[in-house]
């Protein structure tokens, strides 16, 4: 039996004399395939929301007993002693160093990624652009533990000269002031930030390249035809068009940096005390603390680690939500 039009639906004669297409009042097709596809799309979206809600509920449920047993302020206390008596743990140091390493990575990675994307799209010859783009994308395929080992065995020992140079000329800034008398080992948040910058560079660069490729060729050609230099064309036509995409790519890279575990764990030695001297040894992030402490944690310690994971989960959601707000405002502004 042929499918009968639904009540209130509009029918449109098909091309070639076939059966009419059933649609709504606006003329949109509501064939069986469209209904199935719409149902699958809605189901997939709902599944993602359900999974995220389930993760949040699990983290809250497992962290509540530890938070109740805690005898200090969870948000301002810096030390991590959940399995001792009295129970004392807080996320102040972890929150500080997690944000610091992510911000250092962003300061380094975003300008480099934009420069690479612009060079590949508008300056480099076609063959060189393809090779360079492929090489940058390969950085995303390197396991994070390899980055950590490279940072520990190669990068840190070779940053001594840079650390001392920064201390000599910029030591009046606390973050570059190296106060110790011994030779720096560079197992610091500064080194961790550099490693994270290299790790997120292919993410930001790849998305930025694709965004810049979507710039209408008419705008580019019109700017050049009016006598603009290549940089003026990029500044007036390319960057305004790709602003929202670049912000989205940057926030995505920032979220990747916040949650990195192995590379930061290998480089940083856990120090649960906030310090503004970023070239001195020590620091701890949410991810590195969970990786180091989970195997030896008791019941309260495990709940405390889950509570810190809940904080990282909330921070990541807040970062992505903020990025979406920024993108929506920019789109409305244009």
Secondary structure, DSSP 8 states (H G I E B T S, - for coil): ------TT-EEE--TTS---EEE-TT--B--HHHHHHHHHHHHHHHHHHHHHHHHHHHHHHHHHHHHHH--S-TTT---EETTSSS-EE-SHHHHHHHHHHHHHHHHHHHHHHHHHHHHHHHTS-HHHHHHHHHHHHHGGGS-HHHHHHHIIIIITGGGHHHHHHHHHHHTTSGGG----SS-----BHHHHHHHHHHHHHHHHHHHHHHHHHTS-HHHHHHHHHTT--HHHHIIIIIHHHHHHHHHHHHHHHHHHHHT--HHHHHH-----S--S-TTSSB---HHHHHHHHGGG--HHHHHHHHHHHHHHHHHHHHHHHHHHHHHHHHHHH-
